[in-house]
């Protein structure tokens, strides 16, 4: 899919409010990264933060990122097959997306083998030729649900 716009932008007024609140707190959590995101009525999102660029334990945020990526990939697959596909759908998807994924990987992942870099399309998805749609396989859906709804890290 096309690159997404930055979903959140820094908000100076919100930052001033956060800084004021931290300054007025008798015992502020000075070493803890904090990010506050405002989901605005117009659909925009703005944020304020302290130490927001420090790496810390990601908890379930990585599972949410993986879920988001899975839904984006499913949408991209459906956009690709919308006009119909001759031959193997997952070969078509692989031919269309794999080089793009390789070319846009983070520099830290430059040496990552394709086995761990590229989606396993035929395990993640099923294809229904009657409706010409790609959807999650039942096994992948079960794992996704278990990871998100049940907090199952192994899933």
Legacy VTK file of the C-alpha trace (Angstrom):
# vtk DataFile Version 3.0
C-alpha trace
ASCII
DATASET POLYDATA
POINTS 155 float
0.000 0.000 0.000
0.960 3.621 -0.227
2.971 5.040 2.653
0.801 6.275 5.488
0.939 9.843 6.728
2.383 10.265 10.199
-0.648 9.392 12.317
0.225 11.795 15.128
1.729 15.279 15.237
3.316 17.089 18.152
0.940 19.522 19.902
2.636 22.477 21.615
-0.396 23.324 23.784
-0.735 19.734 24.961
3.029 19.637 25.579
2.816 22.807 27.704
-0.012 21.260 29.725
1.976 18.057 30.257
5.104 19.992 31.225
3.056 22.121 33.646
1.481 19.049 35.217
4.867 17.382 35.617
6.370 20.531 37.134
3.550 20.800 39.663
3.770 17.145 40.700
5.653 16.713 43.993
7.237 13.424 42.924
7.108 13.185 39.094
8.195 10.005 37.295
11.235 11.722 35.767
12.787 8.584 34.316
9.645 7.135 32.775
8.762 7.705 29.128
5.281 9.194 28.844
3.225 9.866 25.730
-0.249 11.354 25.717
-2.226 11.144 22.486
-5.272 13.298 21.879
-7.828 11.729 19.541
-9.470 14.887 18.252
-13.089 15.204 17.031
-11.888 16.034 13.499
-10.072 12.684 13.283
-6.569 14.064 13.742
-4.309 12.853 16.498
-1.819 14.989 18.350
0.595 14.119 21.107
2.824 15.403 23.873
5.534 13.458 25.616
8.515 13.192 27.896
11.379 10.877 26.967
9.091 9.508 24.251
11.992 8.480 22.026
13.675 6.298 24.630
13.333 2.598 23.898
11.514 0.736 26.602
9.646 -2.524 27.057
6.997 -2.605 24.364
4.493 -4.896 26.089
1.538 -5.676 23.822
2.169 -2.751 21.505
4.116 -5.094 19.218
1.089 -7.381 18.985
-1.086 -4.426 18.023
1.475 -3.379 15.381
1.480 -6.915 13.969
-2.331 -6.933 13.895
-2.400 -3.576 12.101
0.168 -4.824 9.571
-1.852 -7.996 8.978
-5.018 -6.028 8.195
-3.079 -3.638 5.923
-1.539 -6.602 4.087
-4.948 -8.217 3.658
-6.317 -4.972 2.214
-3.333 -4.677 -0.150
-3.873 -8.271 -1.303
-7.557 -7.619 -1.958
-6.750 -4.424 -3.846
-4.299 -6.417 -5.980
-6.710 -9.247 -6.825
-9.758 -7.010 -7.300
-9.424 -7.110 -11.068
-8.946 -10.872 -11.110
-5.801 -12.966 -11.127
-4.696 -15.547 -13.630
-2.862 -18.420 -11.974
-1.763 -18.818 -8.382
-3.010 -15.895 -6.276
-0.289 -16.173 -3.665
2.436 -16.325 -6.318
0.975 -13.132 -7.786
0.910 -11.502 -4.350
4.479 -12.628 -3.662
5.685 -11.343 -7.045
4.009 -7.998 -6.417
5.008 -7.386 -2.804
8.224 -9.225 -1.920
10.662 -6.932 -3.732
8.889 -3.881 -2.299
9.212 -5.327 1.214
12.902 -6.107 0.667
13.585 -2.619 -0.703
11.842 -0.863 2.183
13.148 -2.821 5.133
14.770 -0.955 7.967
18.561 -0.729 7.725
18.799 -2.783 10.934
17.079 -5.623 9.061
19.394 -5.543 6.033
20.840 -8.976 6.813
17.543 -10.614 7.736
16.830 -13.713 5.682
13.665 -13.772 3.560
12.369 -16.620 5.719
11.936 -14.146 8.571
11.282 -11.021 6.488
8.578 -11.946 3.993
4.993 -12.885 4.838
4.016 -16.528 4.492
1.016 -15.632 2.356
-0.340 -19.158 1.964
-0.333 -19.650 5.756
-1.762 -16.238 6.637
-4.463 -16.092 3.978
-7.004 -18.082 2.068
-8.378 -17.118 -1.321
-12.037 -17.482 -2.301
-12.309 -17.474 -6.100
-16.111 -17.154 -5.956
-15.902 -13.749 -4.279
-12.378 -12.978 -5.523
-11.272 -12.099 -1.990
-8.352 -12.829 0.263
-9.095 -13.394 3.920
-7.229 -14.616 6.972
-6.837 -18.367 7.321
-8.675 -19.778 10.326
-5.377 -20.708 12.030
-3.959 -17.205 11.566
-7.232 -15.610 12.717
-7.256 -17.816 15.812
-3.660 -16.819 16.630
-4.392 -13.144 16.000
-7.460 -13.248 18.216
-5.600 -15.137 20.933
-2.678 -12.691 20.849
-4.869 -9.600 21.054
-7.979 -10.611 22.979
-6.392 -13.169 25.283
-2.927 -11.599 25.609
-1.294 -14.853 24.491
2.325 -13.992 23.654
3.030 -17.310 21.946
0.142 -16.766 19.533
LINES 1 156
155 0 1 2 3 4 5 6 7 8 9 10 11 12 13 14 15 16 17 18 19 20 21 22 23 24 25 26 27 28 29 30 31 32 33 34 35 36 37 38 39 40 41 42 43 44 45 46 47 48 49 50 51 52 53 54 55 56 57 58 59 60 61 62 63 64 65 66 67 68 69 70 71 72 73 74 75 76 77 78 79 80 81 82 83 84 85 86 87 88 89 90 91 92 93 94 95 96 97 98 99 100 101 102 103 104 105 106 107 108 109 110 111 112 113 114 115 116 117 118 119 120 121 122 123 124 125 126 127 128 129 130 131 132 133 134 135 136 137 138 139 140 141 142 143 144 145 146 147 148 149 150 151 152 153 154
